[in-house]
Amino acid sequence: GPKVLQIPSHQIIDMGQMVTLNCDPVSNHLYFYWYKQILGQQMEFLVNFYNGKVMEKSKLFKDQFSVERPDGSYFTLKIQPTALEDSAVYFCASSLAAGYQNTLYFGAGTRLSVL
Amino acid sequence: GDSVTQTEGPVTLSEGTSLTVNCSYETKQYPTLFWYVQYPGEGPQLLFKVPKANEKGSNRGFEATYNKEATSFHLQKASVQESDSAVYYCALSGYGSSGNKLIFGIGTLLSVKP
């Protein structure tokens, strides 16, 4: 089936540094998402993105977070500066269309460890 | 707000036995309900979805009925196999302001022993 690739699979950084998580979505998909999963907890929605703009974000999407997809390349999540509570697995997803019946396709996740 | 509650794992079964993973939800909307499955080293992938109340979804021997009265969407399989070992997520999406915002349950880790 369609594949979403996330790079890297694991990232270790020191608190206060900047980190960029990269996502290569399914090629013809138009809607992009980030989810956050802290160990032992639910996967939670962070943000969705369409046509170069954030459409909706949750309260977890702090001011230190930003997303972009310059020129149809990777869809990225940048955290600057990082905090200890940002340690989690971040899942990227994409979908062809919007709407509550649409299927999201997920990557395998990037495990972020903030020391 | 919207929420999903499902069986807490881990669940360990022997091959050939039956599986039930309970899922209940809360929402004021008319959601589509989903089951996603995550195999080791992979991302969650759609198992099946049901957009309408009182309908059943199924795939690979798994099935669930969208029960609007009981607000439930329990996952069942009559005879599990070792290859079914994975994490199973119940999720819902309601008609929201944009895109598709899935609300997930905590996930249920299933281990099937040969």
Interface residues (C-beta under 8 A of the other chain):
Chain A: G1 V4 Q6 Y31 Y33 Y35 Q41 Q42 M43 E44 F45 N48 Y50 M55 E56 F91 A93 S95 A98 G99 Y100 Q101 N102 T103 L104 Y105 F106 G107 A108 G109
Chain B: V4 P31 T32 Y36 G41 E42 G43 P44 Q45 L46 K49 P51 Y89 S93 G94 Y95 G96 S97 S98 G99 N100 K101 L102 I103 F104 G105 I106 G107
